[in-house]
Amino acid sequence: MAEARTTATPASTNEFAPGQQPYGVDGGITQQQLVYLQVLAWPQTYTDMVNNFGFPTYRTETGDYYRLEGSSWIVIEYSGPQATSYRTE
C-alpha cells in the first residue's frame, strides 16, 4: 500500500513561544508587508504595528507572532510598548 503524502506545516508557536496567547485571528504577513517591515525605522509603537499589520496570531510578553504566508513566523519584538525589532522563526 502506498503511503499518503503529507505537506510540511510550520511548527506550532507552542513549541517556541511558552506563554503565548492566541488572539483568535489569522494574523498573517504577506511578502509585500515583509518588504515594508524590513525598511521600517525602529522603534515603532504597538499601535503603529497593529495599524500596519493587523493583530498577530499569537502574543507573548515580548513578541507578536505573525504567519508569513503559510511558511514561517515573523516575530515583532517589544520592549514595553515599543516594537524594537523583528525576527523570523
C-alpha positions as CSV (number, residue, x, y, z in Angstrom):
1,M,0.0,0.0,0.0
2,A,1.4,3.4,-0.9
3,E,2.0,5.9,1.8
4,A,-0.1,9.1,1.8
5,R,1.9,12.2,1.1
6,T,1.9,14.9,3.7
7,T,2.7,18.5,3.3
8,A,5.0,20.2,5.8
9,T,3.3,22.6,8.1
10,P,5.0,25.3,10.2
11,A,5.7,24.4,13.8
12,S,3.1,25.5,16.3
13,T,4.1,28.5,18.3
14,N,3.6,26.3,21.4
15,E,7.0,24.8,20.6
16,F,8.9,28.0,20.9
17,A,6.6,30.6,22.5
18,P,5.8,29.5,26.0
19,G,3.1,31.6,27.5
20,Q,1.7,32.6,24.1
21,Q,-1.9,33.8,24.0
22,P,-3.9,33.1,20.8
23,Y,-5.8,36.1,19.5
24,G,-8.3,34.1,17.6
25,V,-7.3,35.8,14.3
26,D,-5.2,34.6,11.5
27,G,-2.5,37.2,11.9
28,G,-0.5,36.8,8.7
29,I,2.0,39.0,6.9
30,T,2.3,38.9,3.1
31,Q,5.6,39.1,1.2
32,Q,4.8,42.7,0.4
33,Q,4.3,43.6,4.0
34,L,7.6,41.9,4.9
35,V,9.4,44.2,2.5
36,Y,7.7,47.1,4.3
37,L,8.7,45.7,7.7
38,Q,12.3,45.3,6.6
39,V,12.7,49.1,5.9
40,L,10.9,50.4,9.0
41,A,12.8,52.8,11.3
42,W,12.9,51.3,14.7
43,P,11.4,51.7,17.3
44,Q,7.7,51.7,16.4
45,T,4.7,51.9,18.7
46,Y,2.4,48.9,19.2
47,T,-0.4,51.0,17.7
48,D,1.6,51.6,14.5
49,M,2.4,47.9,14.2
50,V,-1.2,46.9,14.6
51,N,-2.3,49.6,12.2
52,N,0.2,48.4,9.5
53,F,0.0,44.6,10.0
54,G,-3.2,43.9,11.9
55,F,-3.4,41.8,15.1
56,P,-1.0,38.9,15.5
57,T,-1.9,35.3,15.6
58,Y,-0.2,34.9,19.0
59,R,1.2,37.3,21.5
60,T,3.7,36.8,24.4
61,E,5.0,39.3,26.9
62,T,7.8,40.3,24.5
63,G,6.6,39.4,21.0
64,D,3.8,39.3,18.5
65,Y,3.7,36.3,16.2
66,Y,2.5,36.6,12.6
67,R,2.4,33.8,10.0
68,L,4.4,34.6,6.9
69,E,2.1,33.4,4.1
70,G,2.0,29.9,5.5
71,S,5.7,29.2,5.8
72,S,7.4,30.7,8.8
73,W,6.8,33.0,11.7
74,I,7.6,36.7,11.8
75,V,8.1,37.8,15.4
76,I,7.8,41.5,16.3
77,E,9.9,42.0,19.4
78,Y,8.9,44.6,22.1
79,S,10.4,46.4,25.0
80,G,7.4,47.7,26.9
81,P,5.1,49.4,24.4
82,Q,7.8,49.9,21.8
83,A,8.4,47.5,18.9
84,T,12.2,47.3,18.8
85,S,12.9,44.7,16.0
86,Y,11.7,41.7,14.2
87,R,13.0,38.2,13.5
88,T,11.9,35.1,11.6
89,E,11.4,31.6,13.1
